[in-house]
Amino acid sequence: MAYGQEKEIKLLSTKAGRRKFFQLPLVKERIIPGSHHTLKLWNQYLDTRDRKLTRTGMAYRIRRINGKTFEATVKSQGKTVHGFSSREEYTVPLEKQEAVLAGFTPQLDQKLQTLLQEDELLPLCTVEFTRKTALIQLSAVTVVEAALDQGTLTAGEKKAPIEELELEIKRGQERDLLRFTAALAREIPLWPEERSKFKRGLDLTGWKSEPARAGKDPSWNRQDDPLEVWRFLVQQGLGEGLDLLVPGEKQEFQSRRLLLTLQQCAGLWNLGSGFLSRTSWKKGRDLLDGLLTVLEPVDYLETSDRQREKPFPEELLSLEPAWQWLEDRWVAAAQHCADCCGREAGAALWQLLYLVSLARKDGTCPTLEGLLQKRWNHWQQTQQLLEDAGNPDPWEWKEQLEDLAGLLILERGLGEKRLVKRGETYWEQWWKYCRSYARTGALAEGAEGARERDMTLALAALCGQEGNRTEKRGEKADAAGKAFFREVGRHPEWSCLAKEK
């Protein structure tokens, strides 16, 4: 019987990326000599008719290796975050293709026999695939097994392709695996695969797991370790960003959702400056700034009416060339964004995940309460400085708005619903103001660059119209801000925020 803690990261790539993998210098130079193998594997997952094993968080698999030997494996449900999974695994050799309920560990044997005493294990799904493997020495202490799997998953009459890369830690540290994955993402496209082969088989059968019950209590409290909370939230945000980069056949690239996710990640990154060395923190901030610089022009240049293919208003037909100029700018920015997200964004997000693994405790803030108090105080002081400066350019408030997004994510987990609702309204209104302000600037830039007088007048007129909308959005943002500060004034414990702005 073999028992262990399976720790692996499951990844997707393009066909070209999978073909290149073992030939990349990054991989080839680290392969342990003699560890190359090609296996023909056949997996069959079993469960009772009413899915007793699945309901208790277990998966039972029989594997045939190269058509000769058999083994049975029981895996726990474990947890999966951005493709990285950790679960318990128990394996016993079999003389033939037949499920057994003994030979794992006394405790697991008893659990299986009690659970399945009156039930028969039935085939759930089958996976037949070719696995190309090699051991890779990532560091002096860390060795991983790289496995390229290609084959077919079958459940009843339904089939699905299996084309994935697994990197499993045989010994060593998770940190080394994340660093290697970040470096690998600069060579080939990589996306996390959150679902195991078993979970994909369940999905193919149409099985719907019972939804988790929503708890009324916050997911953490003010005395929790702020490092653990911060690390979880940043990893969650970066994982969502990677999910948004996965290409889909019928799914359009959601630039707005990715931008919002990265703005929130930027806010959390700012709040976590004490958890990382100065070098690591700045490297992460530079990566986020690079992504935001690409995504923001697409967002603030987008002309929603034109994108929905509505006809240009008749009363503004003389100004249509000006809108066309703006739309051309948007198309160019969108193409640049698509190129970046296809080549660079994934690599940047994987690098950020690696940097998060380097975080360590901040002795100045031993509790989440202490971190929140410190960061809210800093936020208020910066807010006051910006207001005293009287700068009308909303982009000067960008970092302040990012910090607010990060603080609201922390407060949401503590159950501060009213505060979060008011704060998010303020945050959303201010970014609408920023987008409108930026578009006004783009139109003004077009007016300055236009050679023909008619185009100049048209752009100037449009700039005036956009300016009116910008002013109204600024007023809404200001009203939302006042409502937000009235809300924080309801909390005497937040003395740093009690003054209404």
C-alpha positions as semicolon CSV with decimal commas, in nm:
position;residue;x (nm);y (nm);z (nm)
1;M;0,000;0,000;0,000
2;A;0,124;0,347;-0,089
3;Y;0,001;0,655;0,093
4;G;0,091;1,014;0,035
5;Q;-0,015;1,374;0,004
6;E;-0,062;1,445;-0,365
7;K;0,042;1,801;-0,449
8;E;0,021;1,899;-0,812
9;I;-0,070;2,177;-1,047
10;K;-0,286;2,092;-1,348
11;L;-0,247;2,317;-1,653
12;L;-0,388;2,372;-1,999
13;S;-0,193;2,501;-2,298
14;T;-0,221;2,525;-2,674
15;K;-0,139;2,232;-2,900
16;A;0,187;2,402;-2,999
17;G;0,268;2,471;-2,633
18;R;0,222;2,106;-2,534
19;R;0,435;1,993;-2,829
20;K;0,719;2,228;-2,728
21;F;0,713;2,150;-2,355
22;F;0,982;1,880;-2,323
23;Q;1,204;2,059;-2,579
24;L;1,213;2,393;-2,396
25;P;1,563;2,464;-2,252
26;L;1,391;2,558;-1,925
27;V;1,261;2,199;-1,905
28;K;1,515;1,997;-2,102
29;E;1,814;2,113;-1,898
30;R;1,646;2,011;-1,571
31;I;1,528;1,661;-1,665
32;I;1,685;1,386;-1,453
33;P;1,861;1,142;-1,692
34;G;1,677;0,816;-1,745
35;S;1,346;0,943;-1,607
36;H;1,166;0,971;-1,945
37;H;0,872;0,731;-1,981
38;T;0,571;0,689;-2,207
39;L;0,275;0,506;-2,052
40;K;-0,057;0,381;-2,187
41;L;-0,306;0,437;-1,905
42;W;-0,667;0,335;-1,861
43;N;-0,857;0,480;-1,564
44;Q;-1,204;0,384;-1,452
45;Y;-1,377;0,578;-1,176
46;L;-1,637;0,396;-0,968
47;D;-1,916;0,495;-0,734
48;T;-2,250;0,368;-0,606
49;R;-2,571;0,439;-0,790
50;D;-2,653;0,722;-0,549
51;R;-2,294;0,860;-0,548
52;K;-2,209;0,779;-0,186
53;L;-1,834;0,821;-0,235
54;T;-1,872;1,149;-0,420
55;R;-2,103;1,284;-0,151
56;T;-1,843;1,206;0,116
57;G;-1,562;1,373;-0,078
58;M;-1,385;1,063;-0,212
59;A;-1,297;0,930;-0,557
60;Y;-1,228;0,559;-0,628
61;R;-1,017;0,475;-0,932
62;I;-0,893;0,154;-1,091
63;R;-0,594;0,204;-1,321
64;R;-0,449;-0,030;-1,585
65;I;-0,087;0,048;-1,678
66;N;0,043;-0,051;-2,024
67;G;-0,229;-0,315;-2,042
68;K;-0,058;-0,531;-1,779
69;T;-0,071;-0,421;-1,415
70;F;-0,363;-0,289;-1,211
71;E;-0,393;-0,070;-0,905
72;A;-0,674;0,085;-0,702
73;T;-0,654;0,440;-0,568
74;V;-0,876;0,632;-0,328
75;K;-0,837;1,010;-0,324
76;S;-0,981;1,265;-0,086
77;Q;-1,156;1,572;-0,223
78;G;-0,881;1,806;-0,101
79;K;-0,873;2,161;-0,226
80;T;-0,785;2,326;-0,557
81;V;-0,672;2,688;-0,599
82;H;-0,565;2,829;-0,941
83;G;-0,501;2,472;-1,064
84;F;-0,287;2,375;-0,762
85;S;-0,443;2,085;-0,572
86;S;-0,355;1,910;-0,250
87;R;-0,526;1,586;-0,144
88;E;-0,463;1,257;0,033
89;E;-0,406;0,954;-0,190
90;Y;-0,407;0,581;-0,103
91;T;-0,301;0,317;-0,358
92;V;-0,290;-0,065;-0,348
93;P;-0,183;-0,311;-0,624
94;L;-0,450;-0,537;-0,774
95;E;-0,423;-0,886;-0,920
96;K;-0,710;-0,817;-1,158
97;Q;-0,950;-0,541;-1,261
98;E;-1,174;-0,565;-0,959
99;A;-1,245;-0,314;-0,684
100;V;-1,130;-0,394;-0,329
101;L;-1,234;-0,241;0,002
102;A;-0,932;-0,347;0,205
103;G;-0,557;-0,306;0,203
104;F;-0,541;0,076;0,211
105;T;-0,519;0,173;0,580
106;P;-0,723;0,027;0,869
107;Q;-0,913;0,353;0,910
108;L;-0,992;0,392;0,538
109;D;-1,077;0,021;0,502
110;Q;-1,332;0,049;0,782
111;K;-1,481;0,366;0,633
112;L;-1,519;0,208;0,288
113;Q;-1,668;-0,115;0,422
114;T;-1,916;0,068;0,645
115;L;-2,018;0,306;0,368
116;L;-2,046;0,046;0,093
117;Q;-2,155;-0,268;0,281
118;E;-2,486;-0,295;0,097
119;D;-2,393;-0,119;-0,228
120;E;-2,215;-0,218;-0,545
121;L;-1,947;0,001;-0,704
122;L;-2,047;0,080;-1,062
123;P;-1,846;0,239;-1,347
124;L;-1,892;0,614;-1,353
125;C;-1,657;0,719;-1,633
126;T;-1,346;0,597;-1,814
127;V;-1,032;0,782;-1,922
128;E;-0,794;0,629;-2,175
129;F;-0,481;0,830;-2,247
130;T;-0,112;0,838;-2,326
131;R;0,114;0,989;-2,063
132;K;0,462;1,120;-2,136
133;T;0,652;1,177;-1,812
134;A;0,990;1,288;-1,682
135;L;1,132;1,394;-1,348
136;I;1,251;1,756;-1,333
137;Q;1,499;1,887;-1,076
138;L;1,372;2,236;-0,996
139;S;1,613;2,309;-0,712
140;A;1,846;2,131;-0,474
141;V;1,545;2,020;-0,267
142;T;1,254;2,005;-0,514
143;V;1,177;1,742;-0,778
144;V;0,854;1,734;-0,976
145;E;0,710;1,481;-1,218
146;A;0,595;1,646;-1,539
147;A;0,323;1,455;-1,725
148;L;0,168;1,538;-2,062
149;D;-0,166;1,357;-2,092
150;Q;-0,357;1,315;-2,417
151;G;-0,659;1,093;-2,464
152;T;-1,035;1,065;-2,426
153;L;-1,277;1,076;-2,134
154;T;-1,595;0,871;-2,179
155;A;-1,914;0,874;-1,970
156;G;-2,197;0,674;-2,125
157;E;-2,233;0,798;-2,481
158;K;-2,061;1,129;-2,411
159;K;-1,692;1,192;-2,481
160;A;-1,448;1,474;-2,413
161;P;-1,079;1,519;-2,502
162;I;-0,808;1,510;-2,236
163;E;-0,514;1,740;-2,321
164;E;-0,338;1,867;-2,011
165;L;-0,008;1,911;-1,833
166;E;0,042;1,800;-1,474
167;L;0,333;1,901;-1,252
168;E;0,336;1,691;-0,933
169;I;0,574;1,751;-0,644
170;K;0,763;1,433;-0,559
171;R;0,965;1,608;-0,293
172;G;1,038;1,966;-0,201
173;Q;0,858;2,299;-0,181
174;E;0,545;2,441;-0,342
175;R;0,728;2,773;-0,382
176;D;0,977;2,619;-0,627
177;L;0,692;2,476;-0,834
178;L;0,519;2,815;-0,856
179;R;0,844;2,984;-0,957
180;F;0,897;2,723;-1,230
181;T;0,537;2,763;-1,352
182;A;0,583;3,142;-1,370
183;A;0,899;3,096;-1,579
184;L;0,726;2,835;-1,797
185;A;0,435;3,074;-1,864
186;R;0,681;3,311;-2,035
187;E;0,765;3,034;-2,285
188;I;0,424;2,881;-2,364
189;P;0,061;2,983;-2,289
190;L;-0,060;2,835;-1,958
191;W;-0,400;2,837;-1,789
192;P;-0,505;2,658;-1,469
193;E;-0,733;2,355;-1,501
194;E;-0,941;2,358;-1,185
195;R;-1,116;2,027;-1,253
196;S;-0,963;1,684;-1,198
197;K;-1,031;1,406;-1,449
198;F;-1,281;1,266;-1,201
199;K;-1,461;1,601;-1,172
200;R;-1,471;1,635;-1,551
201;G;-1,622;1,287;-1,568
202;L;-1,887;1,384;-1,315
203;D;-1,969;1,693;-1,519
204;L;-2,001;1,478;-1,830
205;T;-2,256;1,253;-1,656
206;G;-2,462;1,561;-1,568
207;W;-2,409;1,514;-1,194
208;K;-2,486;1,828;-0,995
209;S;-2,329;1,846;-0,653
210;E;-2,526;1,995;-0,368
211;P;-2,454;2,369;-0,335
212;A;-2,262;2,470;-0,028
213;R;-2,475;2,633;0,238
214;A;-2,408;3,001;0,276
215;G;-2,302;3,078;0,630
216;K;-2,424;3,389;0,809
217;D;-2,096;3,442;0,992
218;P;-1,801;3,620;0,826
219;S;-1,540;3,393;0,675
220;W;-1,279;3,539;0,913
221;N;-1,264;3,767;1,214
222;R;-1,067;4,073;1,320
223;Q;-0,823;3,871;1,529
224;D;-0,716;3,646;1,240
225;D;-0,365;3,645;1,096
226;P;-0,371;3,923;0,833
227;L;-0,107;3,744;0,622
228;E;-0,328;3,438;0,571
229;V;-0,631;3,652;0,483
230;W;-0,430;3,870;0,245
231;R;-0,262;3,574;0,074
232;F;-0,594;3,394;0,023
233;L;-0,763;3,702;-0,126
234;V;-0,476;3,787;-0,362
235;Q;-0,447;3,427;-0,481
236;Q;-0,822;3,419;-0,537
237;G;-0,812;3,741;-0,742
238;L;-0,516;3,632;-0,953
239;G;-0,681;3,294;-1,012
240;E;-0,995;3,471;-1,137
241;G;-0,775;3,676;-1,370
242;L;-0,617;3,359;-1,513
243;D;-0,963;3,204;-1,560
244;L;-1,068;3,508;-1,765
245;L;-0,772;3,451;-1,999
246;V;-0,876;3,095;-2,095
247;P;-0,979;3,109;-2,463
248;G;-1,328;2,984;-2,535
249;E;-1,485;2,888;-2,865
250;K;-1,794;3,103;-2,814
251;Q;-1,672;3,329;-2,536
252;E;-1,560;3,685;-2,598
253;F;-1,265;3,820;-2,407
254;Q;-1,407;4,009;-2,108
255;S;-1,166;4,303;-2,081
256;R;-1,387;4,497;-1,839
257;R;-1,410;4,206;-1,592
258;L;-1,036;4,149;-1,611
259;L;-0,971;4,519;-1,553
260;L;-1,195;4,528;-1,246
261;T;-1,030;4,213;-1,110
262;L;-0,682;4,357;-1,158
263;Q;-0,779;4,691;-1,001
264;Q;-0,893;4,501;-0,693
265;C;-0,572;4,295;-0,696
266;A;-0,372;4,619;-0,719
267;G;-0,555;4,752;-0,413
268;L;-0,484;4,435;-0,218
269;W;-0,122;4,444;-0,332
270;N;-0,086;4,798;-0,196
271;L;-0,232;4,689;0,138
272;G;0,014;4,399;0,158
273;S;0,334;4,600;0,119
274;G;0,445;4,495;0,467
275;F;0,429;4,124;0,382
276;L;0,691;4,133;0,106
277;S;1,045;4,260;0,065
278;R;1,074;4,597;-0,106
279;T;1,211;4,430;-0,422
280;S;0,938;4,165;-0,444
281;W;0,660;4,413;-0,371
282;K;0,781;4,658;-0,637
283;K;0,820;4,379;-0,893
284;G;0,458;4,279;-0,835
285;R;0,337;4,638;-0,851
286;D;0,522;4,690;-1,181
287;L;0,359;4,377;-1,325
288;L;0,013;4,498;-1,225
289;D;0,081;4,849;-1,359
290;G;0,188;4,700;-1,692
291;L;-0,138;4,506;-1,725
292;L;-0,354;4,800;-1,617
293;T;-0,179;5,030;-1,864
294;V;-0,285;4,797;-2,144
295;L;-0,642;4,740;-2,027
296;E;-0,741;5,093;-1,920
297;P;-0,732;5,256;-2,268
298;V;-0,967;4,986;-2,399
299;D;-1,203;5,061;-2,114
300;Y;-1,210;5,439;-2,130
301;L;-1,214;5,461;-2,510
302;E;-1,499;5,214;-2,550
303;T;-1,805;5,374;-2,714
304;S;-2,089;5,156;-2,595
305;D;-2,357;5,278;-2,839
306;R;-2,133;5,207;-3,136
307;Q;-2,036;4,868;-3,001
308;R;-2,404;4,771;-2,981
309;E;-2,436;4,870;-3,349
310;K;-2,694;5,138;-3,284
311;P;-2,737;5,390;-3,569
312;F;-2,559;5,720;-3,519
313;P;-2,805;5,987;-3,392
314;E;-2,941;6,186;-3,686
315;E;-2,890;6,521;-3,514
316;L;-2,518;6,443;-3,480
317;L;-2,448;6,302;-3,828
318;S;-2,208;6,586;-3,904
319;L;-1,998;6,470;-3,608
320;E;-1,982;6,104;-3,708
321;P;-1,623;6,129;-3,843
322;A;-1,512;6,234;-3,497
323;W;-1,668;5,929;-3,340
324;Q;-1,508;5,717;-3,612
325;W;-1,170;5,859;-3,516
326;L;-1,235;5,764;-3,153
327;E;-1,355;5,419;-3,253
328;D;-1,038;5,364;-3,454
329;R;-0,839;5,449;-3,145
330;W;-1,046;5,195;-2,951
331;V;-0,989;4,922;-3,211
332;A;-0,613;4,982;-3,201
333;A;-0,611;4,973;-2,820
334;A;-0,827;4,658;-2,818
335;Q;-0,589;4,481;-3,058
336;H;-0,292;4,577;-2,843
337;C;-0,482;4,446;-2,539
338;A;-0,563;4,115;-2,714
339;D;-0,198;4,069;-2,816
340;C;-0,078;4,140;-2,463
341;C;-0,331;3,909;-2,300
342;G;-0,242;3,637;-2,547
343;R;0,134;3,660;-2,480
344;E;0,212;3,840;-2,158
345;A;-0,082;3,868;-1,918
346;G;-0,085;3,502;-1,816
347;A;0,289;3,502;-1,750
348;A;0,254;3,816;-1,536
349;L;-0,026;3,663;-1,327
350;W;0,172;3,341;-1,269
351;Q;0,471;3,551;-1,164
352;L;0,249;3,738;-0,916
353;L;0,128;3,406;-0,771
354;Y;0,490;3,309;-0,716
355;L;0,565;3,642;-0,546
356;V;0,268;3,587;-0,312
357;S;0,432;3,262;-0,197
358;L;0,728;3,471;-0,070
359;A;0,512;3,671;0,173
360;R;0,593;3,656;0,544
361;K;0,434;3,793;0,859
362;D;0,439;4,166;0,934
363;G;0,526;4,215;1,301
364;T;0,373;4,563;1,306
365;C;0,023;4,426;1,238
366;P;-0,029;4,092;1,419
367;T;-0,406;4,093;1,364
368;L;-0,643;4,178;1,081
369;E;-0,791;4,449;1,306
370;G;-0,451;4,614;1,335
371;L;-0,390;4,600;0,961
372;L;-0,731;4,752;0,884
373;Q;-0,686;5,034;1,135
374;K;-0,343;5,118;0,999
375;R;-0,450;5,111;0,634
376;W;-0,776;5,302;0,690
377;N;-0,578;5,574;0,868
378;H;-0,335;5,595;0,578
379;W;-0,626;5,600;0,332
380;Q;-0,794;5,892;0,511
381;Q;-0,472;6,095;0,531
382;T;-0,411;6,050;0,157
383;Q;-0,775;6,140;0,086
384;Q;-0,736;6,463;0,279
385;L;-0,415;6,555;0,095
386;L;-0,582;6,501;-0,241
387;E;-0,880;6,715;-0,145
388;D;-0,657;6,991;-0,009
389;A;-0,461;6,994;-0,336
390;G;-0,785;7,060;-0,525
391;N;-0,665;6,878;-0,839
392;P;-0,965;6,823;-1,069
393;D;-0,797;6,541;-1,266
394;P;-0,966;6,220;-1,140
395;W;-0,672;6,006;-1,255
396;E;-0,471;6,159;-0,969
397;W;-0,698;5,956;-0,740
398;K;-0,629;5,624;-0,910
399;E;-0,413;5,469;-0,637
400;Q;-0,655;5,592;-0,371
401;L;-0,944;5,419;-0,547
402;E;-0,743;5,097;-0,582
403;D;-0,667;5,102;-0,208
404;L;-1,037;5,150;-0,136
405;A;-1,119;4,841;-0,344
406;G;-0,871;4,635;-0,143
407;L;-1,008;4,759;0,191
408;L;-1,366;4,685;0,086
409;I;-1,271;4,326;-0,002
410;L;-1,131;4,282;0,351
411;E;-1,439;4,439;0,509
412;R;-1,672;4,222;0,299
413;G;-1,523;3,913;0,460
414;L;-1,596;4,063;0,801
415;G;-1,965;4,108;0,722
416;E;-1,964;4,490;0,696
417;K;-2,242;4,490;0,436
418;R;-2,359;4,853;0,461
419;L;-2,007;4,992;0,454
420;V;-1,912;4,773;0,158
421;K;-2,226;4,865;-0,035
422;R;-2,167;5,238;0,013
423;G;-1,798;5,206;-0,061
424;E;-1,851;5,006;-0,378
425;T;-2,103;5,262;-0,504
426;Y;-1,844;5,535;-0,445
427;W;-1,575;5,328;-0,616
428;E;-1,791;5,249;-0,922
429;Q;-1,911;5,609;-0,965
430;W;-1,558;5,741;-0,944
431;W;-1,431;5,504;-1,214
432;K;-1,720;5,606;-1,439
433;Y;-1,605;5,963;-1,384
434;C;-1,248;5,862;-1,473
435;R;-1,358;5,688;-1,794
436;S;-1,567;5,984;-1,903
437;Y;-1,286;6,228;-1,820
438;A;-1,035;6,019;-2,017
439;R;-1,262;5,999;-2,321
440;T;-1,303;6,377;-2,312
441;G;-0,925;6,403;-2,318
442;A;-0,903;6,166;-2,614
443;L;-1,156;6,374;-2,808
444;A;-0,968;6,692;-2,726
445;E;-0,647;6,529;-2,846
446;G;-0,820;6,445;-3,174
447;A;-0,934;6,804;-3,211
448;E;-0,580;6,932;-3,168
449;G;-0,448;6,688;-3,426
450;A;-0,718;6,738;-3,688
451;R;-0,609;6,922;-4,003
452;E;-0,948;7,015;-4,145
453;R;-1,147;7,290;-3,977
454;D;-1,476;7,096;-3,996
455;M;-1,325;6,800;-3,812
456;T;-1,180;7,031;-3,549
457;L;-1,520;7,193;-3,487
458;A;-1,691;6,852;-3,479
459;L;-1,446;6,716;-3,223
460;A;-1,473;7,032;-3,015
461;A;-1,852;6,998;-3,009
462;L;-1,828;6,633;-2,909
463;C;-1,572;6,721;-2,646
464;G;-1,820;6,970;-2,501
465;Q;-2,097;6,710;-2,495
466;E;-1,870;6,456;-2,332
467;G;-1,760;6,727;-2,090
468;N;-2,119;6,778;-1,975
469;R;-2,155;6,406;-1,907
470;T;-1,820;6,410;-1,729
471;E;-1,937;6,691;-1,501
472;K;-2,256;6,502;-1,413
473;R;-2,061;6,185;-1,341
474;G;-1,826;6,383;-1,121
475;E;-2,124;6,512;-0,923
476;K;-2,255;6,157;-0,880
477;A;-1,916;6,039;-0,765
478;D;-1,902;6,323;-0,511
479;A;-2,251;6,239;-0,382
480;A;-2,159;5,871;-0,352
481;G;-1,846;5,972;-0,159
482;K;-2,047;6,177;0,090
483;A;-2,287;5,886;0,144
484;F;-1,988;5,658;0,203
485;F;-1,838;5,886;0,467
486;R;-2,176;5,924;0,638
487;E;-2,182;5,545;0,665
488;V;-1,835;5,516;0,817
489;G;-1,934;5,794;1,059
490;R;-2,186;5,549;1,208
491;H;-1,893;5,344;1,348
492;P;-1,730;5,513;1,652
493;E;-1,462;5,242;1,655
494;W;-1,330;5,382;1,326
495;S;-1,230;5,717;1,468
496;C;-0,990;5,766;1,179
497;L;-1,287;5,782;0,940
498;A;-1,546;5,953;1,155
499;K;-1,505;6,296;0,994
500;E;-1,753;6,341;0,710
501;K;-1,584;6,457;0,391
